[in-house]
Amino acid sequence: MSDSSLPARTWTALRGLLDPWLFLWQSAKHLPGTALALLRADPGLRGALLLISSPHRLRDAWFGRFWAAAGPGVQQGAEPLVLALLEGRATGGRVVDIPLSPAVGGTVLEIGAGSGFWVHVFSDRYRRHRRQQQKPSDSEEGSRRSEDENENAITRVYGVEPNGAQHASLRGRVEAAGLADVYRIAPVGIEDLGDAEKWGRYDEGDEGGRIEKGSVDCIVSILCLCSIPHPERNIQELYGYLREGGRWYVYEHVRCDYGWYMRAYQRLLNLFWPVFIGGCQLCRPTIEWLREAGPWSHIDVGQPPHEEWYQAIPHQLGVFTK
């Protein structure tokens, strides 16, 4: 039984309010090592001038080094929610035991694939393992679930990642997950997904590519819409790639709407957050932009119930159906 005394609740709230600053400090500790690594790679006056004159180069390298250390912990914390979401076991931001909506399947667009932290969730091998862990208790339920699995098989995944520095790691994780024939890197920004010329030949033997509007069954965005450029425009662009009846699975941190004091606190954090966390923005009304991207036949989204009022980086979890 948890201690609900006033001192315990106060300490829990203070710790929750301070956690984002500790995360920033963890990032800051990686800055000196990143700068030294860049200077060693390009020594002398030229390297120093390049470091000073290319802040984006430093920021990208800094965030890459930090996220290699911090990302697995973030993934581990988010994984129970993300897996439930992709299996159709989320409603109103809550995780439930029985699927209430279709699992992710068909042609999938993964936004912000990065170095491939979430690649494994698309593999048949992993999905089979998950199903065995959730084995139904009777044959009728087992038969129904088997039919659903066939209907929701993943046939193609496009991992949208314009940063070429991430592709080697992403490719390695794709191969490790047994997805080499299913998962394809889309090496362009959202605005160029339909432009075959922009795709180019980014890999040996690649025939180029593009994605047709209205051809995607599912979009998956996991903690990535906070840092995409021109978010409102790009969310509308992505909406156009979904077919009728297609689903957008979303798990994102969003603007805080709990009281003026928490909104002000989040804005204060956001003065520093994008600098230390690779351009990530805390105060985006992402769910509003998704709602306004176009007509939806059904929306089931909400904040996970375990997040308290002092959560300066609140999340939204759910599915938008076109």
C-alpha positions in Angstrom: 0.0 0.0 0.0 1.4 3.4 -1.0 2.0 6.1 1.6 -0.6 8.8 1.0 0.5 11.1 3.8 1.0 14.8 3.0 4.8 14.7 3.3 5.0 11.7 1.0 2.7 13.3 -1.6 4.6 16.5 -1.4 7.9 14.8 -2.0 6.5 12.8 -4.9 5.2 16.0 -6.5 8.5 17.8 -6.0 10.5 14.9 -7.5 8.1 14.8 -10.5 8.6 18.6 -11.0 12.4 18.2 -10.8 12.8 15.2 -13.0 12.9 17.1 -16.3 15.7 19.3 -15.0 17.7 16.1 -14.1 17.1 14.9 -17.6 18.5 18.2 -19.0 21.5 17.7 -16.7 22.1 14.2 -18.1 22.1 15.7 -21.6 24.5 18.6 -20.6 27.1 16.1 -19.3 27.4 14.7 -22.9 28.2 18.1 -24.4 32.0 18.4 -23.6 32.7 14.9 -24.8 30.8 15.6 -28.0 32.7 18.8 -28.7 36.0 17.1 -28.1 35.1 14.2 -30.4 34.3 16.7 -33.2 37.5 18.6 -32.6 39.5 15.3 -32.7 37.8 14.4 -36.0 38.8 17.7 -37.5 41.7 19.1 -35.5 43.3 22.5 -35.7 41.9 26.0 -36.4 39.6 24.7 -39.1 37.9 22.3 -36.8 37.4 24.9 -34.1 35.9 27.3 -36.6 33.6 24.6 -38.0 32.4 23.8 -34.5 31.6 27.4 -33.8 30.0 28.1 -37.2 27.9 25.0 -37.4 25.7 24.8 -34.2 23.3 22.4 -35.9 26.2 19.9 -36.5 27.1 20.1 -32.8 23.5 19.8 -31.7 22.9 16.8 -33.8 26.0 15.0 -32.7 25.4 16.0 -29.0 21.8 14.7 -29.1 22.9 11.5 -30.9 25.5 10.8 -28.1 23.0 11.6 -25.4 20.2 9.6 -26.9 22.3 6.5 -27.3 22.7 6.5 -23.5 19.2 7.8 -22.5 17.0 6.4 -25.3 16.9 2.8 -24.1 15.6 3.9 -20.7 12.9 6.1 -22.3 12.0 3.2 -24.5 11.8 0.8 -21.6 9.5 3.1 -19.7 7.2 3.7 -22.7 7.1 0.1 -24.0 4.1 -1.2 -22.1 2.0 1.6 -23.3 3.3 1.5 -26.9 2.8 -2.3 -27.2 -0.7 -2.1 -25.9 -1.5 0.7 -28.3 -0.2 -1.2 -31.3 -2.1 -4.3 -30.2 -5.4 -2.4 -30.0 -5.5 -2.6 -26.2 -5.7 1.1 -25.5 -8.8 3.2 -24.9 -9.1 6.7 -23.5 -5.4 6.6 -22.7 -5.8 3.5 -20.6 -4.3 0.0 -21.2 -6.9 -2.8 -21.2 -6.4 -6.6 -21.3 -8.6 -7.4 -24.3 -8.1 -5.7 -27.8 -10.9 -3.2 -28.4 -9.7 -2.1 -31.8 -7.6 -3.6 -34.7 -3.8 -4.1 -34.2 -1.4 -2.3 -36.4 -1.1 -4.1 -39.8 -0.9 -3.8 -43.6 1.3 -1.0 -45.0 2.7 0.9 -42.1 4.4 4.3 -42.0 6.7 4.7 -39.0 7.5 8.4 -38.4 10.8 9.3 -37.0 12.4 5.9 -37.2 15.7 7.2 -35.9 18.2 4.5 -35.1 15.5 1.8 -34.9 14.5 1.7 -31.2 11.0 0.5 -32.2 11.7 -1.7 -35.2 11.3 -4.9 -33.3 7.6 -4.3 -32.6 6.8 -4.8 -36.3 8.4 -8.2 -36.7 6.3 -11.4 -36.9 8.7 -13.1 -34.6 8.1 -10.6 -31.8 4.4 -10.4 -32.4 4.1 -14.2 -32.2 6.0 -14.1 -28.9 3.7 -11.5 -27.6 0.6 -13.5 -28.6 1.9 -16.6 -26.9 2.3 -14.6 -23.7 -1.4 -13.5 -24.0 -2.8 -16.9 -25.0 -6.6 -17.0 -24.9 -8.3 -19.4 -22.5 -10.8 -21.0 -24.9 -10.7 -22.3 -28.5 -13.4 -19.9 -29.7 -11.5 -16.8 -28.6 -8.3 -18.4 -30.0 -10.0 -18.9 -33.4 -11.2 -15.3 -33.5 -7.8 -14.0 -32.6 -6.1 -16.1 -35.2 -8.4 -14.6 -37.9 -7.6 -11.1 -36.6 -3.9 -11.8 -36.8 -4.2 -12.8 -40.4 -6.1 -9.7 -41.2 -3.6 -7.5 -39.4 -0.4 -9.0 -40.7 2.2 -6.3 -41.4 3.1 -6.5 -45.1 5.4 -3.4 -45.5 6.9 -0.8 -43.2 8.3 2.5 -44.4 10.6 4.0 -41.7 10.7 7.8 -42.3 14.2 9.0 -41.4 15.8 11.8 -43.4 19.0 11.8 -41.2 21.5 9.6 -43.1 23.7 9.3 -40.0 21.0 7.1 -38.4 20.6 4.7 -41.4 23.4 2.3 -40.5 22.1 1.6 -37.0 18.5 1.5 -38.3 19.5 -1.0 -41.0 21.3 -3.2 -38.4 18.2 -3.3 -36.2 16.0 -4.1 -39.2 18.1 -7.1 -40.1 18.3 -8.2 -36.4 14.5 -8.2 -36.3 14.3 -10.3 -39.4 12.5 -7.5 -41.3 15.0 -7.0 -44.3 12.2 -7.9 -46.8 9.5 -5.9 -45.1 11.0 -2.8 -43.7 12.3 0.0 -46.0 14.0 3.2 -45.0 12.3 6.3 -46.4 15.3 8.6 -46.5 13.4 11.9 -47.0 11.3 14.3 -44.9 7.6 14.0 -44.7 7.1 16.6 -47.4 9.0 14.5 -49.9 7.5 11.0 -49.3 5.7 11.1 -52.6 8.7 12.5 -54.6 10.6 9.6 -56.3 13.4 11.9 -57.3 14.0 13.0 -53.8 14.2 9.4 -52.6 17.1 8.9 -55.0 19.5 5.9 -54.6 20.5 6.1 -51.0 21.5 2.4 -50.9 23.2 -0.1 -53.2 20.6 -1.8 -55.4 17.8 0.4 -54.3 15.4 1.2 -57.1 14.3 4.5 -55.7 10.8 4.9 -54.4 7.9 6.9 -53.3 4.6 6.4 -51.4 1.3 7.1 -53.0 -1.3 9.2 -51.3 -4.1 7.1 -49.8 -2.1 3.9 -49.8 -1.1 3.6 -46.2 -3.1 1.4 -43.7 -1.4 2.6 -40.5 0.7 5.5 -39.3 2.8 5.0 -36.1 4.2 8.1 -34.4 6.0 7.5 -31.1 7.5 10.5 -29.3 8.6 12.1 -32.6 6.0 14.8 -33.6 7.6 17.0 -30.9 10.6 17.6 -33.2 9.4 17.5 -36.8 9.7 20.8 -38.7 6.4 22.6 -39.7 4.4 20.2 -37.6 0.9 21.4 -38.4 1.6 21.3 -42.2 3.4 17.9 -42.0 0.6 16.3 -39.9 -1.9 17.4 -42.6 0.5 15.9 -45.2 0.6 12.6 -43.4 -3.1 12.5 -43.1 -3.3 12.4 -46.9 -1.3 9.2 -47.1 -3.8 7.3 -45.0 -6.4 5.3 -46.8 -10.1 5.6 -45.8 -10.4 3.5 -42.7 -6.7 3.8 -42.0 -5.5 4.3 -38.5 -2.9 6.6 -36.9 -1.4 5.2 -33.7 -0.1 8.0 -31.6 2.0 8.2 -28.4 3.3 11.7 -27.9 4.1 14.2 -25.2 2.0 17.4 -25.6 1.3 20.8 -24.3 0.3 20.8 -20.6 -3.3 22.0 -20.0 -3.4 21.5 -16.2 -3.7 24.9 -14.6 -2.0 28.2 -15.4 0.9 27.4 -13.1 1.8 24.1 -14.8 1.4 25.7 -18.3 3.8 28.4 -17.1 6.2 25.9 -15.7 6.2 23.9 -18.9 6.9 27.1 -20.9 9.9 27.8 -18.6 11.2 24.3 -19.2 10.8 24.8 -22.9 13.2 27.7 -22.9 16.0 25.1 -22.4 14.5 21.9 -23.6 14.9 22.3 -27.4 18.6 23.3 -26.9 19.5 20.3 -24.7 17.2 17.7 -26.3 17.8 17.9 -30.0 15.2 20.5 -30.9 12.3 18.7 -29.1 9.5 21.1 -28.3 7.4 20.6 -25.1 4.4 23.0 -25.8 3.0 21.7 -29.1 -0.8 21.1 -29.2 -0.1 18.0 -31.2 -3.5 16.3 -30.5 -5.4 19.4 -31.6 -3.4 19.5 -34.9 -4.2 15.8 -35.4 -7.9 16.4 -34.8 -7.8 19.3 -37.4 -5.8 17.4 -40.0 -8.9 16.2 -41.7 -12.2 14.2 -41.1 -11.9 11.3 -38.8 -14.5 8.6 -38.4 -13.4 7.8 -34.9 -11.0 9.2 -32.3 -10.0 7.3 -29.1 -7.2 9.2 -27.3 -6.4 10.3 -23.8 -3.8 10.9 -21.1 -2.5 7.7 -19.3 -4.2 7.7 -15.9 -1.0 7.2 -14.0 0.2 10.7 -15.0 -0.5 13.2 -12.1 -1.1 17.0 -12.2 2.7 17.7 -11.7 3.6 15.9 -14.9 5.3 18.8 -16.8 5.6 16.6 -19.9 2.2 14.9 -20.2 1.4 12.3 -22.9 -1.5 11.4 -25.1 -2.1 7.8 -26.2 -4.6 6.5 -28.7 -5.8 5.9 -32.3 -7.3 8.2 -34.9 -9.3 6.4 -37.6 -9.8 8.1 -41.0 
